[in-house]
């Protein structure tokens, strides 16, 4: 598949530790997430998934980026899609311009080839959000969104969507019906138990296949030192 080279954006970049420091304990935790996801779908092939959180600022997008990296490191051809059409951040993580992306495909007659960006990570391509539209929920629930997924599956082994928090808007629940599974990100000492339970309930009501949850930013003791699993 042809891919376009995007200009690099230098500001607000986020660290992809799974790529930058693959031997670190944190990178190993992301590989554990990858293994658990594969086991969770042992009876069916996991080709598409979305990552969401209960509320904002729980580490959802950086978890999504690192999870995409470890799948690509496994040799899978991976497409990471920023489906947060309200507050997109994936273009910051990968230092890409956001002038053209998913919203262009959904609203206009752009081909999928026009919006795919190569990244510095082998086997990993990215589709940014594009210009923020006035009707994100309607676009994500459209037939054209379903067509995008089917087209992407012809070229990629794994497609991962970064989506808005469950309790903020309905976008994640809507898109969950089009993918094989959902990964829920929660932040230690920040996500309230009630919010986590409500987020799960809303996903269940949407008939989402919940693959599991990631407890982000959890302090873990290893011998005489601590490290933080998170940003």
Buried (B, 14 or more C-beta within 10 A) or exposed (E): EEBEEBEEBEEEEBEBBBBEEBEEBBBEBBBEBBEEBBEBBEEEEBBBBBBBBBBEEBBBBBBBBBBBBBBBBBEBBBBBBBBBBBEBBBBBBBBBEBEBBBBBBBBEEBEBEBBBBBBEBEBBBBBBBBBBBEEBBEBBBBEEBEEBBEBBBEBBBBBBBBBBBBBBBBBBBBBBEBBBBBBBBBBBEBBEEEBBEBBBEBBEEBEBBBBEBBBBBBEEEEEEEEBEBBB
